[in-house]
Structure formats: structure tokens, C-alpha cells
Amino acid sequence: MKKTSLFKFLLPSVAVALPIALIGSLSPTKAQAQHLNMGNPSSAGTTSTSNYLLSKPQYALSYNCTKGIANWVSWQLNSSWLGSTPRQDDFRADTTLPSGCYRVGGSDYSGSGFDRGHMTPSADRTRTVTDNSATFLMTNMVPQSPDNNQGPWASLETYCRTLVSQGKELYIISGAYGSGGTGSNGTKFTIANGNVEVPSRTWKVIVVGNPGAGASGVTTSTRVISVNLPNTQGIRNNDWRTYRVSVDSIEVNTGFNLLSNVSTSVQSVIESRVDTQP
């Protein structure tokens, strides 16, 4: 279903003009080229604080300062990112956010009943301490119910790394949408004194390819796994496979143009089907 992005209609009207010093070039950096290989789902840049592009060596994301969470996070995963670095657990604010944007702190989720849920997983970045530590920036977190985060979400993360161990290279885009989730302390719509919105759904799209192929190597036979999970309790023991959906359905719910760097003829095929592999 291609493709006029509905993003500008779905985000709050908070396209705040930033000081000139904060407005950077949109020319692709090495990190953008690597982690945004499949495309920039919301045409994120550095002129809107509700669709603010943060391009890091370890991943790229569109941040929403109004919601206090990312709109989406995108990253490459292959064997080169994996090593033996232990989990750093150094949750902290992201100081690269623009002036005027609330910087969610490492303790802002405390007592909320929600996990500090990684988008780019810690275990996907074990090559170096620097790489692993980068995953603990709070711009990479959303409030996830413990049963979502520690259940099917975690199982899917592990499955992705299993695919890498089989020689695959993945391009993953992850995010959340909707309003209101149910954690261990009940249903909430915001936490952190209203600075962080709690989403009702978490989603992920995984393109399973061969190393070095990138977007140009995606064909109608390329496997694409998409899931859409409720951000609620009671699903800890559920199989992630029961939450598989089409990419098209995620686009309808988010307004994003996912996999936009893939040819439109291929997109129309791979985005409309639901993965059924074991």
C-alpha cells in the first residue's frame, strides 16, 4: 500500500522550530546509511522535536519530545555486532537531545510498574563496552509491561540473534504507538510526572537477508517478520509468533512508510503478507 506518509497527521502539532545551531544537514552519515538502509520511516530530520532524528553509531531513531519516547528505532544486526561484552546497565539520559526537550532520566520509570524496555536490545550490541552502553540511553527505551518485555518480546529478540548465528543479516525497525498500557501497577497513560507517554502497543519489523545485500538485495522471496504486541500483563508465556502481522498493518496504525528504500514493486508483495515460517 504505497505510499503517502500519514506521519504528519498522526503526530501532535509540535513541529517546534529549533535554534539554527541545532539544525543539521540531512545528508546521510555513515551511521544513517548503515542503520537506515531500509529507509527513514517518518522522514525524520532535525527541524521538528516530534520527529527528531538521532543517528548513533549503534542505531538510528526518530524521537518524539512530546511523548518522551522514540517514534521508531532502526538498526542493523549481523555477527560483527556480537561479542562477549557484558550488559552495562547504565541507564541514563541522552544528552544529545535538542534544547527544550525533556531528557528522560534513568530513574524516571521507577515505581511505575513498567520496564525500561529496550528497542535496540542490549544483547544485540555486545562487541564493545561503548556499543552496549549506547543501548542504555533512555531515548532507546519505551515503558513496556513486564510480561511484554520479558515474555514474547524477549523471545523474539533471542530468535533474531539465532538467525544471525545461522549466517543472516537483519535490518530491524521497532517502535510503539497508541495510548495507555497496563503494567504491574495497573493501567497508566503517562509516567515520569507526565513526561513519558505509555503506549498501548509495541511493534517490530525484521528483514532477514544475506550479509551485505542491503535494501537492493531484498526480493519478493525475502523473509520479513512483523509483530504487533499489546502492552499489557498476562502475555508473558505467549509465543511471539501469535502476534505476527503484515508490515502494511503496522503502517496503517503508525502512518510510517516502512522499507521505503526497497523497490515499490517488491514492497507491495513483502509488506502485504504475514510470515508463517516456524
N, C-alpha and C positions, 0 to 999 in steps of 0.2 A: 504494500500500500504506500506508494511513493507519490510525492512526499512533500508536503509543505509543513514545516515545523510549527506546532501549536505552542511551543515553549513560551513565546512572548505573551500568550493569552493565559497560560496556566500559572505563571509566576506572579507574585504581588507586584504592583506598580511601584517598584522601589529602585528604578534604574538611576541611582544616585550618581551624579557626575563626580568624578574623583579629581583631586588635585593633579595638575599636569605632571608632577614628579612621579605619580603613581601610574600614569598611563603608558604602558609599554608597547613595544612593537608586537604585532601579531604574527610576524614571520616565524616559522617553526623552529624551535630549538631542537637539539638532539633528543632531549627527553620527550618533547612533544611528538617527534617523529616516531620514536620507539613505542611509547605508551598510547599514542593516539593513532596508531597505524590503521585502525578500522574506521577512524573518523572522530570528529568533535561533535558529540550528540546534540548539544544545545548551542553550537557556535559560540562557546564561552570565550570571553576576552577579558580585558582589564578596564572596561568602562562602566560596568554595572556591578554593584555589590550584591545583587541577587543571582548573578550568573558569572562569578569571578573565577577566571582561570588561574589555577596554581599548578605549575609544571615542575615537578621534582624529579631528581634522577631515578627515584624508585617507582613513581606513579604520577598520573596527572588527574586533576579533578576540577569540577565546577562547584564552587562554594556559594552557599546562599546565606548571607549575613543576617537576613531577616529570620530565617529558620534556625540558624546555628548548627546546621549540618550540610554536608555536601549534597548537591543535586544528583551527582554521579561521580564515580571514581573509575579510572581505566588504567589497566596495567598489562604488561607482557609477562608471561611466565614460561620459562624454559629451564633446562638444567643448569644454565650459567648463574641463575639467581639462588641456587640452593647449595648450602654448605653445612657447617656444624656450629654456627654461631648460636648461642643460647638466647632465649627470649629475654629482652631487656626490661620490659615492664615499666618503662619511664614515660608514663602518660603525662602529657604536658600541652600547654597552649602553643598554637602555631603563630610565631611572631612575624610571619611573612604576610599576614592578612593586612588589608588596607586600613588606614586610619579611620576611626569611627565604627569599625566592625568589632562587635563584642568577641573577645578571644576566650573561647570556652576553655576552662582550666581542667586539669587532671582530676580534681575532686568535685567537679560540678555535677556529676551523676550520682554522687554518694547519697545513700539513703533513698534513692528514687525508686528502687525496685527494678531498674533496667541496667543491663550490662553496657559497658563501653564497647560496643560492637564494631570490630574492625570491618572495613570494606576491603582494603588490601590486607590479607592476613599476615600476621607476624611470621608464620611458618613458610610463607611464600618468599620471604626475604631473609635468608639465613647465610648469605655469602659473607657479609661483614657486619660488624657491630653498627656501623653507620647506617647500613641498609635496614637492619632490623629495627634500630631505634626510630627511623623515619616513620615506621608504621604505627608508632605510638603517639604521633601528633593527633590532637583532638579533631582536626579537620578531616581525619580519616575514620572518624567514629560516628555512629548513629546510636540512639537509645534502642537497644534490642531487648525483647523479653528474654529472660534466661533460657527458657525452653526452645525458643527460636535459635538463639545464638549458639547454645551448647548442644543443640539437637541436630535437626536436619541441615541447618546452615553449616555447622562444623563438619558434618559428614560429607557434604558436597565439597567443601574446601579440601578435605583429605582425598577425595576422589580425583579432584583436579591434579593434585600432585602425583597420584598414581598414574594418570595419563602421561604426565611429564616423564615419569620413570620408564614409561614404555616408548619414549622417544618423541613424544609430541611437543609442539609449541602452542601455547594457548594465548589468546587475547581475551581479556575478561573485562566486562563493564558491569558495575554494581551500583545499586542505589536504593532509595526508599521514597515512598510517596504516601499520600493520604494523611489523615489527622486522627490521632488517638490510638494508643496501643495499650495492651494490658500486661503489666509486669508482675513481679512477685508481691507488690504492694497495691495491686489494683490498677484500674484504668486511669491513665493520665493523658492530657493533651500537650502539656508543656512540663519541663523540669528546669532546674537551674534558675529559679526566680523568673520564669517566663522567657529566658534567653535561648532555650533549646526546645524546638517542637518535636513531639513524639509522633513518628509515622505509624500508619496502620498496616503498611505492607513493606516488605523488603524483597528486592528482585536482583537477578543476576543473569547475564548473557555471556556464554563461553563459546568462543570459536576455536575449534580443535583442528589445528593444522600441522604442517611439517615445518621443521626449523628453517627459517629464512624465507619462507614463502610469502608471508605478509598478506595484505589485502588483495594484491594482484594474483595470489595463488588460491584464493577462495573460489570454489566452483559450486555448481548445483549439488554436487555429491559431498561437499564439506559438512562435517557434523557440527551442528550448533545446538548447544544445550541452553535452554532458558527456563528459569524458575521464578515463581511469584509466591511468596510465603506470607501468611498472616503474622503480624507482630503481636503474638499473644501467647499465653501459657497453655499447657495441655498438649503440646505437639512434640515434646522432647523425643519421644520414641518413634515418631513417624519417619518413614522413608522419604528422603528428599525427592525421589523420583515421582512421588504422587503429586508434586507441586509443579510439574513440567507444563509449560505453556508455549505458545508461539512468541517469537520476537514481535510480530505485529501487535499482539495483545498488550505487550508491555509499552509499545509506542503509543497505542491508543490511551493508555492510562497515564502516561507521563508527558506526552507531547514531544518526546525526543525523536530525533532521526538517527537511529542506531545503525551501525555498519554502513555509514554513508559513503565511505571510500571504496566500497565494493560496487561493482557494476550493477546498475539498476535491474538488469535482466536476471542476474544471479540473486540479488536481494529478493526479488518477487517470489522466488522459489524457496530459498532457505529461511526467509522470515515468516512464511505462512505455515510452515509445518512444525509439528511438535515432535521432539526427539523421543524415540521409543527403544533405543538400544539399552541393553541390560546395565 
